[in-house]
Amino acid sequence: MDNKEPSYYSILPAPVRYDKRLSPSSKIFYAEITSLTNKLGFCFASNRYFQNLYKVSMQTINNWLKQLEEFGYIKRHIYREKGSKEILNRYITIFEKPIQI
């Protein structure tokens, strides 16, 4: 993805908004992911794209993703080069009805 800011709307459903386990930044990040899924039904932006967009460290992006996935709000689909650890593609999907724990 290029560094142009997306112009799609974002959604922050009540279960995400009021989940006290999520940091405020993770909630905004979730809204960003929903924005990017509006076009194709999934988000294919790289961690580097998010890092440049939000001006945070790669570890911060990884923490946000981990938190959202751990609590059942997103799913990461990773496709690797056969016989290698190299990531070819990574897609993020959101759950329309997030899991409540």
C-alpha positions, 0 to 999 in steps of 0.5 A: 500500500502507498502512504496515502491515507485511506478515505474509507469510513471506519467502524468501531462497534460497541463490543470493541469500544467498551472492552476494558481489556483493549488499550485506546490505541488498539481500539483506534487501530481496529477502526483503521483495519475496518476502514481498510477492509471496506474495499475488499473484505480483508486488510492486506496492509503491512505492519510497515504501512501501519508503522508509517501511518501511526508513527509508532514502533513495529513492536507497538503494531505487533502488540496491537495486532496480538491484543485484537487477535487474542480477544477475538476481534481479528484473525490474521491469515499468513501465507509463507514461502513453501519450506521457508519462514518468509511471509509472502502475504498476510491478510487480516479479517475482522469478525462481524460479531466479536467473541465476548469472553 
